[in-house]
Amino acid sequence: MINYSINAGCTSFLFKKKGTVNLYCIRLYKSKVSDHLLAIENLSLTDRQVQLLRLLYKVSNNASVFTVNKTQGELAKELNLTRQALNIHLRRLREEHLIRTGRGFIDLTEKALQTLGVGTAEAFIFLKIQPSQREYVYDKIKKLESTKMYRVTGEIDLVAEVPQAKLDSFLEAASGIEGVISTSSHVVISIIK
C-alpha cells in the first residue's frame, strides 16, 4: 500500500510492506543561484510504531509543542500492549527523533508531524456572522481552541488564528454554531517579514 501526501515543503510517500512502513520524505530546496538540491529521508517503522505515533498526535495538546497528557499505562491499554512493549516502540520513535520523552511527558517533534502528514503552520479563518447573533457566536466561538481571535471591520466579522493541525476540528465546530454564515480558511505558507 502506498500513501502519498504533500505538506510543509515535503512530499511524503509511505510504503507499507510486511508490517513495516518506509517513509520517503522528498524535499526540494532552492538555493540562491536557483540550483535545486534533493534530500531523501528514509524511516523504517513498524505498523504498531506508526499507530502509536498517530495515537500520540491525536491525544496531544498543541502549544507550539504537541505534548501527550496520558500515562504510559493508558497509552499501552489503548494500543492493547504491555508497558514493556510500549517502551520498546517509544525508544524506537525517540531514536528516530520523532518524539522527546522525559519523566511524565512525551512531546512530538516537527519530524513526527511531517511523518504523519500534518502541518504545523498557522491558519487564519475568516468568519462572517449573522449580525443579530454576533454576541451568541462570540460566546460560543471563543471557547474553541485557537491561538488568537480578532473582531474586525469590513466584509468579515471575526478572524481566528489556529494551528494548522487543529484547523479541521475548529472548522467543524465553528460551522456548527448557529449564526455563522460562512468561513474562509487561509494557511500560512511562508513568513515574509
C-alpha positions in Angstrom: 0.0 0.0 0.0 1.3 3.5 -0.8 0.1 6.7 0.9 1.1 10.0 -0.6 0.9 13.5 0.9 2.4 16.9 0.5 2.9 19.3 3.4 5.4 21.9 4.6 7.5 21.5 1.5 7.8 17.8 1.9 6.4 15.2 -0.4 5.9 12.0 1.6 5.5 8.5 0.3 4.6 5.8 2.8 5.2 2.3 1.5 3.7 -0.5 3.6 5.1 -4.0 3.2 5.1 -6.9 5.6 4.4 -5.0 8.8 6.9 -2.3 8.1 6.3 1.3 7.0 9.0 3.1 5.0 8.7 6.8 4.7 10.5 8.6 1.9 10.3 12.3 2.5 11.5 14.2 -0.5 12.2 17.9 -0.1 13.1 20.3 -2.9 15.3 23.2 -1.7 16.1 26.2 -3.8 19.4 27.9 -3.4 20.4 31.5 -4.1 21.7 30.5 -7.6 18.4 28.7 -8.4 20.1 25.2 -8.1 17.9 22.5 -6.7 19.0 20.0 -4.1 17.0 16.9 -3.5 17.1 15.3 0.0 15.7 11.9 0.8 15.0 10.7 4.3 14.2 7.0 4.9 12.4 5.9 8.0 11.5 2.3 8.7 8.7 2.0 11.2 6.5 -1.0 12.1 2.8 -0.7 11.8 2.5 -0.5 15.6 5.0 2.3 15.8 3.0 4.3 13.2 -0.2 3.5 15.1 1.5 4.7 18.3 2.7 7.9 16.6 -0.9 8.6 15.3 -2.3 8.0 18.8 0.3 10.3 20.4 -0.7 13.0 17.9 -4.4 12.5 18.5 -4.2 12.8 22.3 -1.6 15.6 22.3 -2.3 19.3 23.1 -0.8 21.9 20.8 1.0 24.8 22.5 3.6 25.1 19.7 4.7 21.7 21.0 2.4 18.7 20.8 2.5 17.2 24.3 0.8 14.0 25.4 -1.2 14.1 28.6 -1.6 10.4 29.2 0.4 7.9 31.2 2.3 5.2 29.5 -0.1 2.7 31.2 -3.1 4.5 29.5 -1.3 4.5 26.1 -0.4 0.8 26.4 -4.0 0.0 27.2 -5.4 1.9 24.2 -2.9 0.1 21.9 -3.5 -3.3 23.6 0.2 -3.6 24.6 2.1 -4.2 27.7 4.1 -1.3 29.1 7.3 -3.1 28.2 6.3 -3.4 24.6 5.2 0.2 24.5 8.6 1.3 25.8 10.3 -0.6 23.0 8.3 1.3 20.5 8.8 4.6 22.3 12.5 4.0 22.4 12.5 3.5 18.6 10.4 6.6 18.0 12.9 8.5 20.2 15.9 7.1 18.3 14.3 8.3 15.0 13.9 11.8 16.6 10.1 11.6 16.3 9.4 12.1 20.0 11.1 13.6 23.0 10.5 12.0 26.3 11.2 12.7 30.0 9.7 11.9 33.4 6.0 12.4 32.8 5.9 13.8 29.3 6.1 12.8 25.6 6.4 15.5 23.0 6.0 15.0 19.3 8.7 16.6 17.1 8.4 18.5 13.9 9.7 15.4 12.1 6.8 13.3 13.7 4.3 15.8 12.4 5.8 15.6 8.9 5.8 11.8 9.1 2.1 11.9 9.9 1.4 14.4 7.1 0.1 17.2 9.4 1.2 20.7 9.3 2.5 23.0 12.0 1.9 26.3 10.3 -0.7 28.8 11.5 -4.1 29.1 9.7 -6.4 32.1 9.7 -10.1 31.5 9.5 -12.3 34.4 8.4 -15.8 34.2 9.7 -18.9 36.1 8.5 -21.5 36.2 11.2 -25.3 36.9 11.2 -25.4 40.5 12.7 -28.3 39.7 15.1 -26.4 36.7 16.5 -22.9 38.2 16.9 -22.8 38.1 20.8 -24.1 34.5 20.8 -21.5 33.4 18.2 -18.7 35.2 20.0 -19.5 33.5 23.3 -19.5 30.1 21.6 -16.5 30.5 19.3 -14.2 31.9 22.0 -14.5 28.5 23.7 -12.9 26.8 20.7 -9.2 26.0 20.6 -7.3 28.8 18.9 -4.1 30.9 19.3 -5.9 34.2 18.9 -9.2 35.7 17.8 -9.9 39.2 16.5 -13.1 41.1 15.9 -12.6 43.1 12.7 -14.4 45.6 10.4 -15.2 45.0 6.8 -16.6 42.1 4.8 -15.9 39.6 7.7 -16.6 39.9 11.4 -14.0 37.6 13.1 -10.6 36.3 12.4 -9.4 33.2 14.3 -5.7 32.2 14.3 -5.5 28.4 14.7 -2.6 25.9 14.4 -2.9 24.1 11.0 -3.0 20.8 12.9 -6.3 21.8 14.6 -7.8 23.5 11.5 -10.3 20.7 10.7 -11.7 20.4 14.2 -12.0 24.2 14.5 -13.9 24.5 11.2 -16.2 21.6 12.1 -17.1 23.1 15.4 -17.4 26.7 14.1 -19.6 25.7 11.1 -22.0 24.0 13.6 -22.6 27.3 15.5 -25.9 28.9 14.7 -25.3 32.4 13.3 -22.0 31.6 11.4 -22.9 32.4 7.8 -19.5 31.4 6.2 -15.9 30.6 6.9 -12.8 31.0 4.7 -9.5 29.3 5.7 -6.0 30.6 4.8 -2.9 28.6 5.8 0.5 30.4 6.2 3.0 29.1 3.6 5.8 31.4 4.5 6.6 34.5 6.6 7.8 37.4 4.6 8.8 39.7 7.4 
